[in-house]
Amino acid sequence: MSSHSEHKFDKMQFGFWPGLLGPLLVFAIVYLLKSEDQSLTEYINSLWKFNVLIKLLSLCVFPNLLLFLFFIRKKYDWAARGVLMATFIYAFVVLFSKLF
């Protein structure tokens, strides 16, 4: 028997997809609460214009920390790695947008 957890939820994709889609869900909630009858495109353009889109995206990734800590506590190491991978993707997007 290996030392790796044999739980069915301890898979990288089980952490990756919630880690990737969770921040988008948080962004959608912020949009619904703050949009003031703007279309999504108008909302994103206004955030870009005022240089807050990347800052908001960075804050939307924050719940991934809670998801990561939950998986670590449950000892779902592979799922936690999936969340970490998704978070790094967002970090690279933020870094790339800052550079260019």
C-alpha positions in Angstrom: 0.0 0.0 0.0 1.4 3.4 -0.9 1.6 6.4 1.4 -0.5 8.4 -1.1 -4.1 8.9 0.1 -6.5 6.6 -1.7 -9.6 8.9 -1.3 -11.6 9.4 -4.5 -11.5 13.2 -4.2 -7.7 13.4 -3.8 -7.0 14.0 -7.4 -5.3 17.0 -9.0 -8.3 17.8 -11.3 -10.6 17.8 -8.3 -8.6 20.8 -6.9 -7.7 22.4 -10.3 -11.1 23.0 -11.7 -12.6 24.6 -8.5 -9.4 26.6 -8.1 -9.7 27.8 -11.7 -13.5 28.4 -11.7 -13.9 29.7 -8.2 -12.3 33.1 -8.8 -14.4 33.5 -11.9 -17.5 32.8 -9.7 -16.4 35.4 -7.2 -15.8 37.9 -10.0 -19.4 37.1 -11.3 -20.8 37.8 -7.8 -18.9 41.1 -7.6 -20.2 42.0 -11.1 -23.8 41.2 -10.1 -23.6 43.2 -6.9 -21.7 46.3 -8.4 -22.6 46.4 -12.1 -25.4 49.1 -11.8 -27.1 48.0 -15.1 -23.9 47.7 -17.1 -23.2 44.9 -19.5 -20.4 42.6 -18.5 -18.3 44.0 -21.4 -18.9 47.6 -20.2 -18.1 46.6 -16.6 -14.8 44.9 -17.6 -13.9 47.9 -19.8 -14.6 50.4 -17.0 -12.4 48.3 -14.6 -9.6 48.2 -17.2 -9.9 51.9 -17.8 -9.5 52.7 -14.1 -6.7 50.1 -13.6 -8.6 48.0 -11.2 -9.4 44.9 -13.2 -6.1 43.1 -12.3 -6.4 44.2 -8.7 -9.9 42.8 -8.5 -8.8 39.6 -10.2 -6.1 39.3 -7.6 -8.6 39.6 -4.8 -11.0 37.1 -6.5 -8.2 34.5 -6.1 -8.2 34.9 -2.3 -10.8 32.2 -1.7 -8.4 29.7 -3.3 -6.4 30.0 -0.1 -9.4 28.7 1.9 -9.9 25.9 -0.5 -6.2 25.0 -0.4 -6.2 25.0 3.4 -9.3 22.8 3.4 -7.7 20.2 1.2 -4.5 20.3 3.2 -6.5 19.8 6.4 -8.3 16.8 4.9 -4.9 15.5 3.7 -6.0 15.7 0.0 -2.5 16.6 -1.1 -3.1 16.1 -4.9 -6.3 18.2 -4.8 -4.4 20.9 -2.9 -1.7 20.8 -5.7 -4.5 21.3 -8.2 -5.7 24.4 -6.4 -2.1 25.7 -6.2 -1.6 25.1 -10.0 -4.8 27.1 -10.8 -3.6 29.9 -8.5 -0.3 30.0 -10.2 -2.1 30.4 -13.5 -3.9 33.4 -12.2 -0.6 34.7 -10.8 1.1 34.4 -14.2 -1.9 36.3 -15.8 -1.5 39.1 -13.3 2.3 39.2 -13.8 2.0 39.1 -17.6 -0.5 42.0 -17.5 1.8 44.0 -15.3 4.7 43.5 -17.6 2.9 44.4 -20.8 
